[in-house]
């Protein structure tokens, strides 16, 4: 899913007050962590992920893998925290996160 700059700006504003719900440590992306990531992303649609890995390249690779494997969109990355969005069409319409149209 591609987002326009206006949509990303809106999601950054919504994500500002969020706390990281998923924390990736030195053990990396285990099956349990990936399952928790998927269920959390399905429930919240917009989450922060904290990635505590050695260097920047490894951190970026891990964030890219999370986004590609789950068909999510990276909205923003600051330091070791990534803001990730994926719409959940199975949620009730009144419970979905509404973002402005392109």
Contact map, one row per residue, 1 for C-alpha under 8 A:
111000000000000000000000000000000000000000000000000000000000000000000011100000000000000000000000000000
111100000000000000000000000000000000000000000000000000000000000000000000100000000000000000000000000000
111110110000000000000000000000000000000000000000000000000000000000000000000000000000000000000000000001
011111110000000000000000000000000000000000000000000000000000000000000000000000000000000000000000000001
001111111000000000000000000000000000000000000000000000000000000000000000000000000000000000000000000000
000111111100000000000000000000000000000000000000000000000000000000000000000000000000000000000000000101
001111111110000000000000000000000000000000000000000000000000000000000000000000000000000000000000001111
001111111111000000000000000000000000000000000000000000000000000000000000001000000000000000000000000000
000011111111100000000000000000000000000000000000000000000000000000000000000000000000000000000000000000
000001111111110000000000000000000000000000000000000000000000000000000000000000000000000000000000001100
000000111111111000000000000000000000000000000100000000000000000000000000001000000000000000000000001000
000000011111111100000000000000000000000000000000000000000000000000000000001100000010000000000000000000
000000001111111100000000000000000000000000000000000000000000000000000000000000000000000000000000000000
000000000111111111000000000000000000000000000000000000000000000000000000000000000000000000000000000000
000000000011111111000000000000000000000000000111000000000000000000000000000000000010000000000000000000
000000000001111111000000000000000000000000000000000000000000000000000000000000000000000000000000000000
000000000000011111100000000000000000000000000000000000000000000000000000000000000000000000000000000000
000000000000011111110000000000000000000000000011000000000000000000000000000000000000000000000000000000
000000000000000011111000000000000000000000000001000000000000000000000000000000000000000000000000000000
000000000000000001111110000000000000000000000011110000000000000000000000000000001000000000000000000000
000000000000000000111110000000000000000100000011110000000000000000000000000000000000000000000000000000
000000000000000000011111000000001001100000000001110000000000000000000000000000000000000000000000000000
000000000000000000011111100000000000000000000000111100000000000000000000000000000000000000000000000000
000000000000000000000111111110001000000000000000111110000000000000000000000000000000000000000000000000
000000000000000000000011111100000000000000000000001110000000000000000000000000000000000000000000000000
000000000000000000000001111100000000000000000000000111000000000000000000000000000000000000000000000000
000000000000000000000001111111000000000000000000000000000000000000000000000000000000000000000000000000
000000000000000000000001111111000000000000000000000010000000000000000000000000000000000000000000000000
000000000000000000000001001111101100000000000000000000000000010000000000000000000000000000000000000000
000000000000000000000000001111111100000000000000000000000000000000000000000000000000000000000000000000
000000000000000000000000000011111110000000000000000000000000000000000000000000000000000000000000000000
000000000000000000000000000001111111000000000000000000000000000000000000000000000000000000000000000000
000000000000000000000101000011111111100000000000000000000000000000000000000000000000000000000000000000
000000000000000000000000000011111111110000000000000000000000000000000000000000000000000000000000000000
000000000000000000000000000000111111111000000000000000000000000000000000000000000000000000000000000000
000000000000000000000100000000011111111100000000000000000000000000000000000000000000000000000000000000
000000000000000000000100000000001111111110000000000000000000000000000000000000000000000000000000000000
000000000000000000000000000000000111111111000000000000000000000000000100000000000000000000000000000000
000000000000000000000000000000000011111111100000000000000000000000000000000000000000000000000000000000
000000000000000000001000000000000001111111111010000000000000000000000000000000000000000000000000000000
000000000000000000000000000000000000111111111110000000000000000000000000000000000000110000000000000000
000000000000000000000000000000000000011111111000000000000000000000000000000000000000011100000000000000
000000000000000000000000000000000000001111111000000000000000000000000000000000000000000100000000000000
000000000000000000000000000000000000000111111110000000000000000000000000000000000000000000000000000000
000000000000000000000000000000000000000111111110000000000000000000000000000000000000111100000001100000
000000000010001000000000000000000000000010011111000000000000000000000000000000000011110000000000000000
000000000000001001011000000000000000000110011111100000000000000000000000000000000011100000000000000000
000000000000001001111100000000000000000000000111110000000000000000000000000000001111000000000000000000
000000000000000000011111000000000000000000000011111000000000000000000000000000001111000000000000000000
000000000000000000011111000000000000000000000001111100000000000000000000000000011100000000000000000000
000000000000000000000011100000000000000000000000111110000010011000000000000000011100000000000000000000
000000000000000000000011110000000000000000000000011111000010000000000000000000010000000000000000000000
000000000000000000000001110100000000000000000000001111110110000000000000000000000000000000000000000000
000000000000000000000000010000000000000000000000000111110110000000000000000000000000000000000000000000
000000000000000000000000000000000000000000000000000011111110000000000000000000000000000000000000000000
000000000000000000000000000000000000000000000000000011111111000000000000000000000000000000000000000000
000000000000000000000000000000000000000000000000000000111111100000000000000000000000000000000000000000
000000000000000000000000000000000000000000000000000011111111110000000000000000000000000000000000000000
000000000000000000000000000000000000000000000000001111111111111000000000000000010000000000000000000000
000000000000000000000000000000000000000000000000000000011111111100000000000000000000000000000000000000
000000000000000000000000000000000000000000000000000000001111111110000000000000000000000000000000000000
000000000000000000000000000010000000000000000000001000000111111111000000000000000000000000000000000000
000000000000000000000000000000000000000000000000001000000011111111100000000000000100000000000000000000
000000000000000000000000000000000000000000000000000000000001111111110000000000000000000000000000000000
000000000000000000000000000000000000000000000000000000000000111111111000000000000000000000000000000000
000000000000000000000000000000000000000000000000000000000000011111111101000000000000000000000000000000
000000000000000000000000000000000000000000000000000000000000001111111111110000000001000000000000000000
000000000000000000000000000000000000000000000000000000000000000111111111000000000000000000000000000000
000000000000000000000000000000000000000000000000000000000000000011111111000000000000000000000000000000
000000000000000000000000000000000000010000000000000000000000000001111111000000000000000000000000000000
100000000000000000000000000000000000000000000000000000000000000000111111100000000000010000000000000000
100000000000000000000000000000000000000000000000000000000000000001111111110000000001110000000000000000
110000000000000000000000000000000000000000000000000000000000000000100011111000000001110000000000000000
000000000000000000000000000000000000000000000000000000000000000000100001111110000111100000000000000000
000000010011000000000000000000000000000000000000000000000000000000000000111110000111100000000000000000
000000000001000000000000000000000000000000000000000000000000000000000000011111000111000000000000000000
000000000000000000000000000000000000000000000000000000000000000000000000011111111110000000000000000000
000000000000000000000000000000000000000000000000000000000000000000000000000111111100000000000000000000
000000000000000000000000000000000000000000000000000000000000000000000000000011111100000000000000000000
000000000000000000000000000000000000000000000000011100000010000000000000000011111100000000000000000000
000000000000000000010000000000000000000000000001111000000000000000000000000011111110000000000000000000
000000000000000000000000000000000000000000000001111000000000001000000000011111111111000000000000000000
000000000001001000000000000000000000000000000111100000000000000000000000011110001111100000000000000000
000000000000000000000000000000000000000000000111100000000000000000100001111100000111110000000000000000
000000000000000000000000000000000000000010001110000000000000000000000001111000000011111000000000000000
000000000000000000000000000000000000000011001100000000000000000000000011100000000001111100000000000000
000000000000000000000000000000000000000001001000000000000000000000000000000000000000111110000001100000
000000000000000000000000000000000000000001101000000000000000000000000000000000000000011111100001000000
000000000000000000000000000000000000000000000000000000000000000000000000000000000000001111110001000000
000000000000000000000000000000000000000000000000000000000000000000000000000000000000000111110000000000
000000000000000000000000000000000000000000000000000000000000000000000000000000000000000111111011000000
000000000000000000000000000000000000000000000000000000000000000000000000000000000000000011111111000000
000000000000000000000000000000000000000000000000000000000000000000000000000000000000000000111111000000
000000000000000000000000000000000000000000000000000000000000000000000000000000000000000000011111000000
000000000000000000000000000000000000000000000000000000000000000000000000000000000000000000111111100000
000000000000000000000000000000000000000000001000000000000000000000000000000000000000001110111111110000
000000000000000000000000000000000000000000001000000000000000000000000000000000000000001000000011111000
000000000000000000000000000000000000000000000000000000000000000000000000000000000000000000000001111100
000000100110000000000000000000000000000000000000000000000000000000000000000000000000000000000000111110
000001100100000000000000000000000000000000000000000000000000000000000000000000000000000000000000011111
000000100000000000000000000000000000000000000000000000000000000000000000000000000000000000000000001111
001101100000000000000000000000000000000000000000000000000000000000000000000000000000000000000000000111
